[in-house]
């Protein structure tokens, strides 16, 4: 956000661009975000399936292409400073302080987890177990490093930087999605979907894609994905069809649709909080919606078009 100020961008624009970019590409690889982990848990997708699936370029390449295409559409709208209030005049730039030991340890831990995830099927361990093991080892290495006098923040210092407000918001959104499931809303939707799936694969894919995208704009998308994946799994068994086109459609459309509102993607809510802290100004819902909603709609449409050759 500080870099955005230096080039004359509104901190809210900068933070929201970072948030929607991270959310968009979060489903590109299995370890990027929660949706691909849910796909792994429910459908058994493995690490390399996100790169190459059934002889075709998969999630990583499709999401990268749709993100670059969407960014090209909005480049002139977002990345050209218009407000003189953010001209960057009088701002100074201080070189950031990088704690070498934690940085190196974190990068090595992430690389290790990616390698373990890639060979997970050979190891025979659940993905969650691998993540816990790597996390424990990382924390242990950092604590040992701290004992030897290296510049490593303590656990209590790390907790101070946690956005507890955003976490509470996340929990509440999962509760909302759970309430919708308990009310029978998703079951009612699945009955209609089953009828369409039985009639036309292409029509069903489009229907599921856009219904999921629409729902993901209103409720927390991670919880929604879990419900819909199990729903499609049950439908596929009932009508004897290949569920994978719908699995991919759900994780893609829900991820891209969730970029529309802070109610659907806590990442955007966190970006809003950080932008307000940076700018010391409370922002209206219209300020962030004019950024997130167009991006979500355009990226969803572009990705839908790009995904058709992959799915069919």
PLY file of the C-alpha trace (Angstrom):
ply
format ascii 1.0
element vertex 312
property float x
property float y
property float z
element edge 311
property int vertex1
property int vertex2
end_header
0.00 0.00 0.00
2.89 2.33 0.70
4.24 1.60 -2.77
0.80 2.41 -4.16
0.92 5.84 -2.51
4.33 6.49 -4.02
2.98 6.01 -7.54
-0.18 7.98 -6.79
-2.72 5.21 -6.16
-5.51 5.22 -3.61
-4.48 2.81 -0.79
-7.89 1.15 -1.06
-7.34 0.43 -4.76
-3.88 -0.97 -4.04
-5.02 -3.22 -1.21
-8.07 -4.47 -3.10
-6.02 -5.28 -6.21
-3.65 -7.35 -4.06
-6.61 -9.08 -2.36
-8.52 -9.99 -5.52
-5.29 -11.15 -7.18
-4.45 -13.42 -4.25
-7.98 -14.76 -4.09
-8.17 -15.30 -7.86
-4.96 -17.33 -7.98
-5.62 -19.13 -4.69
-7.14 -22.11 -6.51
-4.30 -22.33 -9.02
-2.36 -24.90 -6.98
-3.37 -27.30 -4.25
-1.65 -25.32 -1.48
-2.77 -21.86 -2.55
-6.02 -21.57 -0.60
-8.78 -23.58 1.07
-10.88 -24.39 -2.07
-8.23 -26.67 -3.67
-7.75 -28.40 -0.33
-11.49 -29.05 -0.20
-11.33 -30.46 -3.73
-8.53 -32.72 -2.56
-10.52 -33.80 0.47
-13.83 -34.49 -1.29
-12.79 -35.59 -4.78
-9.20 -36.74 -4.28
-7.47 -34.13 -6.47
-3.69 -34.32 -6.11
-0.96 -31.71 -6.51
-0.20 -32.26 -10.20
-3.90 -32.33 -11.12
-3.88 -28.55 -10.74
-1.17 -28.31 -13.37
-2.23 -31.02 -15.82
-5.48 -32.97 -15.73
-6.56 -35.68 -18.15
-4.11 -34.59 -20.81
-4.91 -30.85 -20.67
-3.49 -27.76 -18.93
-5.39 -27.43 -15.69
-6.29 -24.94 -12.97
-2.97 -23.08 -12.74
-2.76 -22.19 -16.41
-6.46 -21.41 -16.81
-6.59 -19.13 -13.78
-3.37 -17.41 -14.80
-4.76 -16.75 -18.28
-8.08 -15.43 -16.96
-6.33 -13.24 -14.39
-4.01 -11.66 -16.95
-6.92 -11.09 -19.33
-9.00 -9.48 -16.57
-6.09 -7.32 -15.45
-5.65 -6.13 -19.02
-9.31 -5.05 -19.07
-8.98 -3.00 -15.87
-5.40 -1.77 -16.23
-6.26 1.72 -17.41
-9.11 2.01 -14.92
-7.20 1.01 -11.79
-3.51 1.51 -12.35
-3.53 5.12 -13.53
-3.47 7.66 -10.67
-6.35 10.11 -10.95
-6.72 11.57 -7.47
-4.24 14.31 -6.63
-4.67 13.42 -2.97
-2.53 10.36 -3.72
0.09 12.01 -5.91
2.87 10.77 -3.66
4.36 14.26 -3.15
6.34 14.59 0.06
6.37 10.88 0.78
9.63 9.21 1.69
10.46 5.58 1.28
12.31 3.61 3.89
13.94 0.34 3.04
11.93 -2.42 4.72
13.53 -4.39 7.50
13.80 -8.04 6.50
14.38 -10.60 9.23
16.57 -13.04 7.36
16.19 -16.09 9.62
12.35 -16.16 9.64
12.21 -15.32 5.94
14.56 -18.14 4.91
12.91 -20.62 7.28
9.42 -19.77 5.96
10.45 -20.13 2.31
12.17 -23.45 3.00
9.10 -24.67 4.93
6.75 -23.72 2.08
8.99 -25.41 -0.50
9.17 -28.52 1.69
5.39 -28.65 2.04
4.93 -28.31 -1.73
7.37 -31.17 -2.37
5.67 -33.37 0.22
2.26 -32.54 -1.23
3.47 -33.49 -4.71
4.50 -36.96 -3.48
1.74 -37.30 -0.89
0.17 -40.35 -2.52
3.48 -42.22 -2.25
3.94 -41.27 1.39
0.43 -42.39 2.30
-0.11 -39.49 4.72
-3.06 -37.09 4.76
-2.33 -33.62 3.47
-3.40 -32.11 6.78
-0.87 -34.25 8.62
1.91 -33.04 6.33
0.93 -29.42 6.95
0.89 -29.91 10.73
4.27 -31.63 10.68
5.87 -28.87 8.62
4.26 -26.17 10.81
5.55 -27.76 14.02
9.06 -28.17 12.60
9.04 -24.57 11.35
8.01 -23.24 14.76
10.67 -25.39 16.45
13.41 -24.17 14.10
12.44 -20.54 14.69
12.42 -20.98 18.48
15.85 -22.64 18.38
17.11 -19.84 16.14
15.80 -17.31 18.63
17.68 -19.04 21.47
20.93 -18.47 19.56
20.28 -14.73 19.44
18.91 -14.35 15.92
16.34 -11.63 15.18
13.17 -13.71 15.38
9.86 -12.38 16.75
8.37 -14.19 19.72
5.06 -16.00 19.60
3.38 -13.28 21.66
4.55 -10.66 19.17
3.10 -12.63 16.28
-0.26 -12.86 18.04
-0.39 -9.06 18.33
-0.34 -8.77 14.52
-3.21 -11.20 14.00
-6.38 -9.49 12.72
-8.78 -10.97 15.27
-11.64 -8.92 13.87
-11.20 -10.57 10.48
-11.06 -14.05 12.07
-14.30 -13.40 13.96
-15.87 -12.24 10.71
-14.71 -15.46 9.03
-16.30 -17.60 11.76
-19.61 -15.72 11.48
-19.72 -16.27 7.71
-19.17 -20.00 8.10
-22.07 -19.97 10.55
-24.29 -18.25 7.98
-23.48 -20.88 5.36
-24.14 -23.64 7.90
-27.52 -22.11 8.65
-28.44 -22.12 4.96
-27.48 -25.79 4.74
-29.52 -26.66 7.85
-32.54 -24.84 6.43
-32.54 -27.13 3.39
-31.69 -24.35 0.93
-28.82 -26.23 -0.70
-30.79 -29.47 -0.82
-33.54 -27.69 -2.74
-30.98 -26.30 -5.19
-29.40 -29.74 -5.67
-32.72 -31.27 -6.73
-33.04 -28.74 -9.55
-29.41 -29.25 -10.52
-29.88 -33.03 -10.72
-32.63 -32.63 -13.30
-30.47 -30.35 -15.46
-27.41 -32.60 -15.17
-29.41 -35.55 -16.44
-30.51 -33.61 -19.53
-27.38 -31.79 -20.77
-23.77 -31.77 -19.54
-22.95 -28.39 -21.11
-26.11 -26.77 -19.82
-25.53 -28.25 -16.38
-21.94 -26.98 -16.29
-23.05 -23.44 -17.17
-25.90 -23.55 -14.68
-23.73 -24.82 -11.82
-20.94 -22.39 -12.68
-23.10 -19.27 -12.62
-25.38 -20.28 -9.75
-22.27 -21.01 -7.67
-20.70 -17.70 -8.70
-23.86 -15.85 -7.70
-24.15 -17.56 -4.33
-20.45 -17.02 -3.68
-20.97 -13.26 -3.93
-23.29 -13.38 -0.92
-22.01 -16.06 1.47
-18.58 -17.27 2.59
-17.34 -19.21 -0.41
-15.15 -21.81 1.33
-18.04 -23.23 3.34
-20.25 -23.06 0.25
-17.71 -25.00 -1.82
-17.65 -27.85 0.69
-21.44 -28.17 0.61
-21.65 -28.01 -3.19
-18.83 -30.51 -3.77
-20.60 -33.11 -1.65
-23.85 -32.22 -3.38
-22.35 -32.86 -6.84
-20.73 -36.06 -5.59
-24.14 -37.38 -4.53
-25.78 -36.26 -7.79
-23.06 -37.93 -9.87
-23.66 -41.23 -8.11
-27.41 -40.93 -8.56
-27.39 -40.22 -12.31
-24.09 -41.98 -13.17
-22.17 -39.06 -14.70
-18.58 -37.78 -14.51
-18.51 -35.24 -11.64
-15.15 -33.66 -12.50
-16.40 -30.88 -14.84
-18.69 -29.74 -12.05
-16.03 -30.10 -9.35
-13.74 -27.75 -11.27
-16.58 -25.41 -12.14
-17.54 -25.09 -8.47
-14.08 -24.27 -7.14
-13.36 -21.84 -9.99
-16.67 -19.98 -10.02
-16.91 -19.75 -6.25
-13.37 -18.39 -6.00
-13.94 -15.77 -8.69
-17.45 -14.92 -7.54
-16.27 -14.36 -3.97
-14.15 -11.45 -5.16
-17.35 -9.41 -5.44
-17.97 -8.64 -1.77
-16.23 -8.64 1.61
-19.05 -10.85 2.89
-17.91 -13.66 0.62
-14.13 -13.37 0.89
-12.58 -12.43 4.25
-9.40 -11.62 2.30
-11.16 -8.54 0.95
-12.35 -7.61 4.43
-8.79 -7.80 5.70
-7.64 -5.64 2.78
-10.30 -3.05 3.63
-9.19 -2.94 7.28
-5.55 -2.47 6.28
-6.42 0.25 3.76
-8.43 2.17 6.36
-5.56 1.92 8.83
-3.13 3.17 6.18
-5.36 6.01 5.05
-6.97 6.83 8.45
-10.33 7.13 6.68
-13.46 5.00 6.99
-14.51 3.85 3.53
-18.05 3.39 2.26
-19.18 0.05 0.85
-19.50 1.81 -2.52
-15.76 2.55 -2.50
-14.68 -1.08 -2.45
-17.66 -2.46 -4.38
-16.80 -0.38 -7.46
-13.46 -2.22 -7.52
-14.42 -5.75 -6.53
-17.76 -6.31 -8.27
-16.64 -5.42 -11.85
-13.48 -7.51 -11.40
-15.50 -10.48 -10.16
-18.03 -10.36 -12.99
-15.48 -9.90 -15.77
-13.05 -12.52 -14.44
-15.88 -15.04 -13.98
-17.05 -14.51 -17.56
-13.54 -14.75 -19.04
-12.70 -17.86 -17.06
-15.97 -19.51 -18.01
-15.12 -19.09 -21.70
-11.55 -20.34 -21.22
-12.70 -23.35 -19.19
-15.07 -24.76 -21.81
-12.33 -26.45 -23.94
-10.81 -27.89 -20.75
-14.08 -29.25 -19.41
-15.41 -30.58 -22.71
0 1
1 2
2 3
3 4
4 5
5 6
6 7
7 8
8 9
9 10
10 11
11 12
12 13
13 14
14 15
15 16
16 17
17 18
18 19
19 20
20 21
21 22
22 23
23 24
24 25
25 26
26 27
27 28
28 29
29 30
30 31
31 32
32 33
33 34
34 35
35 36
36 37
37 38
38 39
39 40
40 41
41 42
42 43
43 44
44 45
45 46
46 47
47 48
48 49
49 50
50 51
51 52
52 53
53 54
54 55
55 56
56 57
57 58
58 59
59 60
60 61
61 62
62 63
63 64
64 65
65 66
66 67
67 68
68 69
69 70
70 71
71 72
72 73
73 74
74 75
75 76
76 77
77 78
78 79
79 80
80 81
81 82
82 83
83 84
84 85
85 86
86 87
87 88
88 89
89 90
90 91
91 92
92 93
93 94
94 95
95 96
96 97
97 98
98 99
99 100
100 101
101 102
102 103
103 104
104 105
105 106
106 107
107 108
108 109
109 110
110 111
111 112
112 113
113 114
114 115
115 116
116 117
117 118
118 119
119 120
120 121
121 122
122 123
123 124
124 125
125 126
126 127
127 128
128 129
129 130
130 131
131 132
132 133
133 134
134 135
135 136
136 137
137 138
138 139
139 140
140 141
141 142
142 143
143 144
144 145
145 146
146 147
147 148
148 149
149 150
150 151
151 152
152 153
153 154
154 155
155 156
156 157
157 158
158 159
159 160
160 161
161 162
162 163
163 164
164 165
165 166
166 167
167 168
168 169
169 170
170 171
171 172
172 173
173 174
174 175
175 176
176 177
177 178
178 179
179 180
180 181
181 182
182 183
183 184
184 185
185 186
186 187
187 188
188 189
189 190
190 191
191 192
192 193
193 194
194 195
195 196
196 197
197 198
198 199
199 200
200 201
201 202
202 203
203 204
204 205
205 206
206 207
207 208
208 209
209 210
210 211
211 212
212 213
213 214
214 215
215 216
216 217
217 218
218 219
219 220
220 221
221 222
222 223
223 224
224 225
225 226
226 227
227 228
228 229
229 230
230 231
231 232
232 233
233 234
234 235
235 236
236 237
237 238
238 239
239 240
240 241
241 242
242 243
243 244
244 245
245 246
246 247
247 248
248 249
249 250
250 251
251 252
252 253
253 254
254 255
255 256
256 257
257 258
258 259
259 260
260 261
261 262
262 263
263 264
264 265
265 266
266 267
267 268
268 269
269 270
270 271
271 272
272 273
273 274
274 275
275 276
276 277
277 278
278 279
279 280
280 281
281 282
282 283
283 284
284 285
285 286
286 287
287 288
288 289
289 290
290 291
291 292
292 293
293 294
294 295
295 296
296 297
297 298
298 299
299 300
300 301
301 302
302 303
303 304
304 305
305 306
306 307
307 308
308 309
309 310
310 311
